[in-house]
Amino acid sequence: MTKDKQTEIVIIGAGGAGCSAAIEASAYTKEIVLLTKNDFSDSKTFNAQGGIQAAILPEDSTDNHLEDTLRAGNYKNNPALARILTSRAPQTIKWLESLGIQFDRDDQQKYKLKTAAGISCPRVLSCGDTTGNKIVRPLEKTVKSLGIEVKEKALVKSIKKNSKTNRFQVVVNVAGKEELIIAKSVIIATGGLLPKEKRAGLDLNDHDYAPDGVELATSIGAEVKNADLIQYHPTGVVIPRALRRYRIPEVVRGCGAKLTDKNGNEFVDSLATRNKLTAEIVRICDAGLGVVTEDGYKGVWLTIPDVEKNHGKGYIKDNFPSMYEKFSKCNYNINEKPVLVYPIVHYSLGGICINENSETTISGLFAAGETTYGVHGEDRLMGNSLLDIFVFGRIAGTSAAKYVSAI
Ligand SMILES: Cc1cc2nc3c(=O)[nH]c(=O)nc-3n(C[C@H](O)[C@H](O)[C@H](O)COP(=O)(O)OP(=O)(O)OC[C@H]3O[C@@H](n4cnc5c(N)ncnc54)[C@H](O)[C@@H]3O)c2cc1C
């Protein structure tokens, strides 16, 4: 081991939750170390597609947003956390814009607001269909301009708390060498259960094994709930085979694409929330009404050609440029042919318990983002995770900074 490093706050994870925590905390202290096991593009935030929710329209309200969020979560959400999420959405959009993020607008400079499952009013702001990387780049630039120490390719192996010194010991593997960082406070912002996703075959970059946030939190006795509660994304591609497991963004259904069985019958409300839709797709396939591929996969049709019937020619290419390009490269015309889809593992609903200050049950240990439990209850609305990571990431950063200044 090299010489121990001392700092005030260690943040584990450089996705949206970790970066926003670092930016907020840096207003109070410059002794922050932000760790990521790879680089800034290796996060779910970077891969996010469809967008982020905020009640912006005059006919919408943060109360509507809250009710939609609670209904989707089957009223199992922590209501205080859900209220913070939705009430802070408009100001979060302004904050992101102040960092240079530009959400899509129409010719009159009004936001292009899309809709998705379980949403009572159009509320999804996007940056094309690659919202995540359009957000991450300005975040990364901001973090690096604030004098925050960033360590890339730094895998956190373990955390411990020394009850005598009241300090955390964070063991990190940086380029094969173990380093020990002593910190007054730690923020876990490690995202969802990546190792399990890897086993499910998701197309994420390969890593050396690193414990996820739930594992780190559990190891020092922080409360975790429903760690295995998972959300499926209903529309993972089965055919074309070259794009297998690519998720068709949910806002495509918001724009009119429907789910149909092998006979072309719509068997479900295509804008039902994710886990309900997942259950229906599985049921219909088990009942023999799905399509079976030559290599034994099952699926149902997603009628993307309906989108241009509703919105006019060129809509898919203009609004989902990345998806359009991916399919075009496979010589698959999604404006003419439906796509075969089946649910895939998508999001960790369970995780580390936090309160309204993003505090865990261990003093000095904070958490934010997909690694936490409570904001979304039993199912999450599309666009509410990007919101969650910035709302609670920022809260975690401020709370940790206040904590370290008080001890
Ligand atoms: C394809 C796709 C599309 C999506 N689209 C949307 C969307 O349109 N809207 C929406 O709201 N949500 C969407 N989501 C979900 C959303 O992107 C994620 O829930 C959210 O970005 C999670 O952010 P996070 O900051 O909590 O974690 P992440 O962005 O996953 O960041 C986790 C960070 O922790 C680091 N890390 C993990 N473990 C360790 C360790 N042991 N040591 C060091 N570093 C570690 C990682 O390297 C990474 O930097 C999508 C997800 C996917 C996969």
The ligand as a Gaussian input file, in Angstrom:
#p B3LYP/6-31G(d) Opt

LIG

0 1
 C      -29.765000       2.185000     -21.841000
 C      -30.360000       2.969000     -20.685000
 C      -31.228000       3.999000     -20.943000
 C      -31.773000       4.739000     -19.889000
 N      -32.578000       5.802000     -20.192000
 C      -33.080000       6.562000     -19.169000
 C      -33.867000       7.730000     -19.449000
 O      -34.076000       8.097000     -20.606000
 N      -34.360000       8.423000     -18.399000
 C      -34.146000       8.063000     -17.100000
 O      -34.630000       8.729000     -16.198000
 N      -33.381000       6.972000     -16.809000
 C      -32.845000       6.220000     -17.809000
 N      -32.064000       5.139000     -17.511000
 C      -31.722000       4.888000     -16.095000
 C      -30.682000       5.904000     -15.638000
 O      -29.769000       6.171000     -16.701000
 C      -29.901000       5.399000     -14.433000
 O      -30.785000       4.912000     -13.464000
 C      -29.089000       6.537000     -13.813000
 O      -28.324000       7.179000     -14.812000
 C      -28.186000       6.026000     -12.688000
 O      -27.320000       7.085000     -12.320000
 P      -26.329000       6.915000     -11.084000
 O      -25.536000       8.173000     -11.006000
 O      -27.092000       6.472000      -9.906000
 O      -25.396000       5.697000     -11.526000
 P      -24.451000       5.525000     -12.842000
 O      -24.724000       6.581000     -13.852000
 O      -24.612000       4.110000     -13.260000
 O      -23.017000       5.775000     -12.250000
 C      -22.416000       4.847000     -11.373000
 C      -20.951000       5.193000     -11.203000
 O      -20.415000       4.432000     -10.140000
 C      -19.172000       3.876000     -10.536000
 N      -18.920000       2.691000      -9.684000
 C      -19.753000       1.663000      -9.403000
 N      -19.175000       0.829000      -8.521000
 C      -17.966000       1.333000      -8.243000
 C      -16.892000       0.926000      -7.411000
 N      -16.965000      -0.163000      -6.636000
 N      -15.771000       1.688000      -7.390000
 C      -15.674000       2.815000      -8.143000
 N      -16.659000       3.259000      -8.928000
 C      -17.799000       2.524000      -8.981000
 C      -19.344000       3.615000     -12.016000
 O      -18.090000       3.479000     -12.643000
 C      -20.090000       4.895000     -12.409000
 O      -19.166000       5.966000     -12.554000
 C      -31.483000       4.387000     -18.544000
 C      -30.611000       3.334000     -18.283000
 C      -30.032000       2.632000     -19.337000
 C      -29.069000       1.535000     -19.014000

